[in-house]
Amino acid sequence: MTTTDPKPVPNPTWSSDDGSVRLYRGDCVEVMQRLPDSFVDAIITDPPYGVGIDYGASYVDTRTALQTLADRWLPEARRLAPIVAFTPGKGNERLYPEPTWELGWARRYGGGMCRWGFQCYHPIMVYGKCPYLAHSLGGRPDTFFPGSLRAFVPKNAHPCAKPLPVMEWLVQRVDPFGSALIMDPFMGSGTTGVACVNLGRKFVGIELSPDYFNLAKANITAALNRRTP
């Protein structure tokens, strides 16, 4: 009987000196396909929404393109991690399979217009068991209500950057133990990576766009430098 050797982990495009951060520049599905099963502890990400956001030449953000992308990236993500949590936006979240649950974050005065006025609630689809309940640590809220929100990067640096406090909450929500290796296959400006650095988690990021890859690398490097005594 023969056994199949585990997939060798490809070398990252860039990694931090201590190895706690590894970044890949390329198509996220192609990179994930090269990684072994159960490679990370959790995936936290913010994929395209299929609503016409301008990502430049790297991706055309249509509903049709999102359906194709969703069918490709989510199965790979679930192969790589026991917990997958991501922000699907509003309107096209039904293109994804039914999640285990829907987390979310909300602000009272809204963060943009939707078809019925100001959008105050932002869903986070999650696949996998709640780590608090799975380890008999008691229940935790499924929704985050931040007191104030600030984008980590200027608005013109990325068209859809998530507020850093939201991503820090989500990192802690999926990893109560502080030791997880977390991946973001749609790294964008690197906010998830910065949240991981700030909270002492290890991070793997993937980004297709060269410009956003360099932006994420700069933001994460700055966070690493702030952490260094």
C-alpha positions as CSV (number, residue, x, y, z in Angstrom):
1,M,0.0,0.0,0.0
2,T,1.4,3.4,-1.0
3,T,0.9,6.6,0.9
4,T,0.7,10.1,-0.6
5,D,3.3,12.5,0.8
6,P,1.8,15.8,2.1
7,K,2.0,18.7,-0.2
8,P,5.2,20.7,0.2
9,V,4.4,24.3,1.4
10,P,5.4,26.7,-1.4
11,N,7.8,29.5,-0.5
12,P,6.1,32.8,0.2
13,T,6.7,35.9,-1.8
14,W,7.7,37.7,1.4
15,S,7.9,36.7,5.0
16,S,8.8,38.5,8.2
17,D,12.1,38.0,9.9
18,D,10.6,35.9,12.6
19,G,8.4,33.9,10.2
20,S,5.2,34.9,11.9
21,V,3.9,36.5,8.7
22,R,4.0,34.9,5.2
23,L,2.6,36.7,2.2
24,Y,1.9,35.2,-1.3
25,R,1.4,37.3,-4.4
26,G,-0.9,35.5,-6.8
27,D,-4.3,34.0,-7.5
28,C,-5.7,32.8,-4.1
29,V,-7.2,29.6,-5.5
30,E,-4.0,28.6,-7.2
31,V,-2.0,29.3,-4.1
32,M,-4.5,27.5,-1.8
33,Q,-4.5,24.4,-4.1
34,R,-0.8,24.1,-3.5
35,L,-1.2,24.0,0.3
36,P,-1.8,20.8,2.4
37,D,-5.1,20.0,4.1
38,S,-5.7,21.7,7.5
39,F,-2.9,24.1,6.8
40,V,-4.2,26.9,9.0
41,D,-6.4,27.2,12.1
42,A,-8.9,29.7,10.7
43,I,-9.5,31.7,7.5
44,I,-10.8,35.3,7.9
45,T,-11.3,37.3,4.8
46,D,-13.2,39.9,2.8
47,P,-13.7,38.7,-0.7
48,P,-15.2,40.7,-3.6
49,Y,-19.0,41.4,-3.3
50,G,-20.0,41.3,-7.0
51,V,-21.4,44.8,-6.9
52,G,-19.2,46.6,-9.3
53,I,-16.5,47.9,-7.0
54,D,-13.5,49.1,-8.9
55,Y,-10.5,46.9,-8.0
56,G,-8.5,48.1,-11.0
57,A,-7.3,45.6,-13.6
58,S,-6.9,42.7,-11.1
59,Y,-10.6,41.7,-11.0
60,V,-13.9,42.7,-12.6
61,D,-16.5,42.8,-9.8
62,T,-19.6,41.4,-11.3
63,R,-22.2,39.0,-9.9
64,T,-21.3,36.4,-12.5
65,A,-17.6,36.7,-11.7
66,L,-18.4,36.4,-8.0
67,Q,-20.4,33.2,-8.5
68,T,-17.5,31.6,-10.3
69,L,-15.0,32.8,-7.7
70,A,-17.2,31.6,-4.8
71,D,-17.4,28.1,-6.3
72,R,-13.6,28.0,-6.5
73,W,-12.3,29.6,-3.3
74,L,-14.7,28.5,-0.6
75,P,-14.2,24.7,-1.1
76,E,-10.4,25.2,-0.9
77,A,-10.8,27.4,2.2
78,R,-12.8,24.8,4.0
79,R,-10.2,22.1,3.1
80,L,-7.5,24.3,4.6
81,A,-9.2,25.4,7.9
82,P,-11.8,24.2,10.4
83,I,-13.2,27.7,10.6
84,V,-13.9,30.0,7.7
85,A,-15.3,33.5,8.4
86,F,-15.8,36.2,5.7
87,T,-17.8,39.3,4.9
88,P,-20.0,38.6,1.9
89,G,-21.5,42.1,1.6
90,K,-25.2,42.5,1.3
91,G,-27.3,41.2,-1.7
92,N,-25.1,38.4,-3.1
93,E,-24.5,36.4,0.1
94,R,-27.0,33.8,-1.2
95,L,-24.5,32.8,-3.9
96,Y,-22.7,30.9,-1.1
97,P,-23.8,27.6,0.6
98,E,-25.7,27.9,3.9
99,P,-23.2,28.8,6.6
100,T,-23.1,27.3,10.1
101,W,-24.1,30.7,11.4
102,E,-24.0,34.4,10.6
103,L,-21.9,36.7,12.8
104,G,-22.0,40.4,12.1
105,W,-21.0,43.9,13.0
106,A,-23.2,46.9,13.2
107,R,-23.2,50.7,13.7
108,R,-26.1,52.8,14.6
109,Y,-25.8,55.4,11.9
110,G,-25.0,53.2,8.9
111,G,-22.0,53.0,6.7
112,G,-23.4,53.5,3.2
113,M,-26.6,53.4,1.3
114,C,-28.6,50.2,0.5
115,R,-31.9,49.6,-1.3
116,W,-33.8,50.4,1.9
117,G,-31.8,53.3,3.3
118,F,-28.6,53.3,5.4
119,Q,-26.9,50.0,5.9
120,C,-26.2,49.5,9.6
121,Y,-25.7,45.7,9.8
122,H,-22.8,43.9,8.0
123,P,-23.0,40.1,7.9
124,I,-20.1,37.8,8.4
125,M,-20.7,34.2,7.2
126,V,-19.0,31.6,9.3
127,Y,-18.5,27.8,8.7
128,G,-17.3,25.7,11.5
129,K,-17.9,25.3,15.3
130,C,-17.8,28.2,17.7
131,P,-14.5,27.7,19.5
132,Y,-15.9,29.0,22.8
133,L,-18.8,26.6,22.8
134,A,-16.7,23.7,21.5
135,H,-14.3,24.1,24.4
136,S,-17.0,24.7,27.1
137,L,-15.9,28.4,27.5
138,G,-19.5,29.7,27.5
139,G,-21.3,31.7,24.9
140,R,-20.2,35.0,23.3
141,P,-22.1,37.6,21.3
142,D,-22.5,36.9,17.6
143,T,-22.5,40.7,16.8
144,F,-19.9,43.4,17.3
145,F,-21.0,46.9,18.1
146,P,-17.9,49.1,18.0
147,G,-17.9,52.4,19.8
148,S,-15.9,54.1,17.0
149,L,-14.6,52.9,13.7
150,R,-11.5,54.0,11.9
151,A,-10.2,52.6,8.6
152,F,-6.6,51.4,8.9
153,V,-5.6,52.9,5.6
154,P,-6.8,56.1,3.8
155,K,-10.1,55.6,1.9
156,N,-8.4,56.1,-1.4
157,A,-5.8,53.3,-0.8
158,H,-8.4,50.5,-1.1
159,P,-12.0,50.7,-2.2
160,C,-13.4,48.5,0.5
161,A,-11.0,48.3,3.5
162,K,-12.6,47.0,6.7
163,P,-12.2,48.9,10.0
164,L,-9.3,47.5,12.0
165,P,-11.4,47.1,15.2
166,V,-13.9,44.9,13.4
167,M,-11.1,42.6,12.1
168,E,-9.5,42.5,15.6
169,W,-12.8,41.4,17.1
170,L,-13.2,38.7,14.5
171,V,-9.7,37.4,15.0
172,Q,-10.4,37.0,18.8
173,R,-13.9,35.6,18.1
174,V,-12.5,32.7,16.0
175,D,-9.4,32.2,18.2
176,P,-9.9,32.6,22.0
177,F,-6.5,31.0,22.7
178,G,-4.2,33.5,21.1
179,S,-2.1,30.9,19.2
180,A,-3.8,30.4,15.8
181,L,-2.4,30.6,12.4
182,I,-4.9,32.7,10.4
183,M,-5.1,33.1,6.6
184,D,-6.6,35.8,4.5
185,P,-6.8,34.7,0.8
186,F,-8.2,38.2,-0.2
187,M,-5.6,40.2,1.7
188,G,-6.3,43.6,0.1
189,S,-4.7,46.4,2.1
190,G,-3.7,43.9,4.9
191,T,-6.1,44.8,7.7
192,T,-6.6,41.2,8.8
193,G,-2.8,40.8,8.9
194,V,-2.4,43.9,11.0
195,A,-5.1,42.7,13.4
196,C,-3.2,39.4,13.7
197,V,0.1,41.1,14.4
198,N,-1.5,43.4,16.9
199,L,-3.1,40.4,18.7
200,G,0.0,38.1,18.5
201,R,-1.4,35.6,16.0
202,K,0.5,34.2,13.0
203,F,-0.7,35.2,9.6
204,V,-0.7,34.0,6.0
205,G,-1.9,36.4,3.4
206,I,-2.6,36.1,-0.4
207,E,-3.2,38.9,-2.8
208,L,-3.6,39.0,-6.6
209,S,-3.0,42.7,-7.2
210,P,0.7,43.8,-7.1
211,D,-0.3,47.2,-5.9
212,Y,-2.5,45.9,-3.0
213,F,0.1,43.3,-2.2
214,N,2.7,46.0,-1.7
215,L,0.3,48.1,0.3
216,A,-0.5,45.2,2.6
217,K,3.2,44.4,3.0
218,A,3.9,48.0,4.0
219,N,1.0,48.1,6.5
220,I,1.8,44.8,8.1
221,T,5.5,45.7,8.3
222,A,4.6,48.9,10.0
223,A,2.5,46.9,12.5
224,L,5.4,44.5,13.1
225,N,7.7,47.5,13.7
226,R,5.3,49.0,16.2
227,R,5.2,45.7,18.1
228,T,9.0,45.3,18.3
229,P,10.4,46.7,21.6
